Structure formats: C-alpha cells, structure tokens
Amino acid sequence: MSIHEAALYGDLVKYLRDVCAKELAELKGVDVETEQKRLDEVIRTWFFTPQKSLYGYTPRRIIRNEELGIPNTIPEDRLPDALGEDYPFDKEMREMMEAAGEEVSPWQFGLAPDITLLDEYDPEGGEERWRIEDERLAKQIAKMKQEAQLFPPTGADDPGIAEELNQSRRILDDDSPF
C-alpha cells in the first residue's frame, strides 16, 4: 500500500464518519458534533481492540510498529493458528536450529492485500494497473537476460560460483519468476 493510498483511506474514513454523523443526527434529532464524537469513539475502540486476524494485536500496535520500523511478528502461542498443518514441522525445524546454535528469527507477517479497496470499486483500473505491472516486469526480466549474456561468468572456474551463476541464469530463463 502506498503512503498516498493509506492517507486517502484515512480521509475516506473521516468522510464516511461525517456523512453518517449528519444522517444519524437528522434521524435522532441531535446535533452532528454529538454523532461525530460517538462515531470517533467507535473508530478509536476499533484501533485499540485486539483482532484475531492480527494474531491478538491491536490495529494501533501494528500501525505503530510499522511506522517505527519494528517487525510485526506472530506471537509464539499463535504460530499453530498461523501455520496450520505446517506448525509441527516448523516447530521441530526451529528447535533443531536453536540446538545447533543457529539464530531463529520470529515469523513476521504483513497485511498487504492482493487487491485494494480501490480495486473493488474500480476493477477496470485494477486490471489496467496489473497489465502495466506485468509489462514492466517482462521488460525488467528481458533486460536482466540481456545483461546476463553480455558479462562473462566471472569465477566460472570456481565450482560453487559457477553453480550460483548457472542457477541465476536458469531463473532468468524461466518465464515465471514467481
């Protein structure tokens, strides 16, 4: 999500709050400011309420962590929920790594959706965006393939380096990089 998108979604929430406050005030026969304050409290409560989909964290904490560059990690007691059937294997693998003295980093999670709210209301624009993204990716891969052919495989006499180079070139030759 871009910074502009996040800022505009915030503006959208405030706009919807104001529209709803006005309509509710008219229905209830109260002033708009009273309804705005009530809806602001609903919004504030949402920010400070732990969410199951956020592994027990509050939206406030997730946002503040990201602002401060702190990774959002899945709490250890929530890993079975997050990993499902893969959890027992992951747990054993992590225990083996710890026993071997290897650093085991916590599972991090992100919230970037496959589609945005705008895509739901503007599907044609979303399809156009992904068409452009696909074109850019294809051009980038073509450029990388061309560059890979121009440079001699430095270190090709070293079997390890040669294998890494060959693996990188195989990835470039694969037309589905993901």
For each residue, the residues with C-beta under 8 A, 3 or more apart:
1: 5 6 112 116
2: 5 6
3: 6 7
4: 7 8
5: 1 2 8 9 116 118
6: 1 2 3 9 10
7: 3 4 10 11
8: 4 5 11 12
9: 5 6 12 13 117
10: 6 7 13 14
11: 7 8 14 15
12: 8 9 15 16
13: 9 10 16 17 43
14: 10 11 17 18
15: 11 12 18 19
16: 12 13 19 20
17: 13 14 20 21 36 39 40 43
18: 14 15 21 22 32 36
19: 15 16 22 23
20: 16 17 23 24 35 39
21: 17 18 24 25 32 33 35 36 38 39
22: 18 19 25 26 32 35
23: 19 20 26 27
24: 20 21 27 28 30 35 39
25: 21 22 28 29 30 31 32 34 35
26: 22 23 29
27: 23 24
28: 24 25 35
29: 25 26
30: 24 25 34 35
31: 25 34 35
32: 18 21 22 25 35 36
33: 21 36 37
34: 25 30 31 37 38
35: 20 21 22 24 25 28 30 31 32 38 39
36: 17 18 21 32 33 39 40
37: 33 34 40 41
38: 21 34 35 41 42
39: 17 20 21 24 35 36 42 43
40: 17 36 37 43 44
41: 37 38 44 45
42: 38 39 45 46
43: 13 17 39 40 46 47
44: 40 41 47 48
45: 41 42 48 49
46: 42 43 49 59
47: 43 44 58 59 60
48: 44 45 58 60
49: 45 46 58 59
50: 54 56 57 58
51: 54 56 57 58 59
52: 55 56
53:
54: 50 51 57 58 59 62 111
55: 52 74 75 78 81 82 109
56: 50 51 52 75 78
57: 50 51 54 61 62 72
58: 47 48 49 50 51 54 61 62
59: 46 47 49 51 54 62 63
60: 47 48 63 64
61: 57 58 64 65
62: 54 57 58 59 65 66 72 111
63: 59 60 66 67
64: 60 61 67 68 70
65: 61 62 68 70 71 72
66: 62 63 69 70 72
67: 63 64
68: 64 65
69: 66
70: 64 65 66
71: 65 106 108
72: 57 62 65 66 108 109 110
73: 106 107 108 109
74: 55 78 79 82 106 107 108 109
75: 55 56 78 79
76: 79 106
77:
78: 55 56 74 75 81 82
79: 74 75 76 82 83 87 90 91 107
80: 83 84 87
81: 55 78 84
82: 55 74 78 79 87 107 109
83: 79 80 86 87 90 107
84: 80 81 87
85: 88
86: 83 89 90
87: 79 80 82 83 84 90 91
88: 85 91 92
89: 86 92 93
90: 79 83 86 87 93 94
91: 79 87 88 94 95
92: 88 89 95 96
93: 89 90 96 97
94: 90 91 97 98 104
95: 91 92 98 99
96: 92 93 99 100
97: 93 94 100 102 103 104
98: 94 95 101 102 104
99: 95 96
100: 96 97
101: 98
102: 97 98
103: 97
104: 94 97 98
105: 108
106: 71 73 74 76
107: 73 74 79 82 83
108: 71 72 73 74 105
109: 55 72 73 74 82
110: 72
111: 54 62
112: 1
113: 116
114:
115: 119 120 126
116: 1 5 113 119 120 126
117: 9 120 121
118: 5 121 122 125 126
119: 115 116 122 123 125 126 129
120: 115 116 117 123
121: 117 118
122: 118 119 125 126
123: 119 120 126 127
124: 127 128
125: 118 119 122 128 129
126: 115 116 118 119 122 123 129 130
127: 123 124 130 131
128: 124 125 131 132
129: 119 125 126 132 133
130: 126 127 133 134
131: 127 128 134 135
132: 128 129 135 136
133: 129 130 136 137
134: 130 131 137 138
135: 131 132 138 139
136: 132 133 139 140
137: 133 134 140 141 177
138: 134 135 141 142
139: 135 136 142 143
140: 136 137 143 144
141: 137 138 144 145 172 175 177
142: 138 139 145 146
143: 139 140 146 147
144: 140 141 147 148 172
145: 141 142 148 149 172 173
146: 142 143 149 150
147: 143 144 150 151
148: 144 145 151 168 169 172
149: 145 146
150: 146 147
151: 147 148 154
152: 156
153: 156 162 165
154: 151 161
155: 158 161 162 165
156: 152 153 161 162 165
157: 162
158: 155 161 162
159: 162 163
160: 163 164
161: 154 155 156 158 164 165
162: 153 155 156 157 158 159 165 166
163: 159 160 166 167
164: 160 161 167 168
165: 153 155 156 161 162 168 169
166: 162 163 169 170
167: 163 164 170 171
168: 148 164 165 171 172
169: 148 165 166 172 173
170: 166 167 173 174
171: 167 168 174 177
172: 141 144 145 148 168 169
173: 145 169 170
174: 170 171 177
175: 141
176:
177: 137 141 171 174
178:
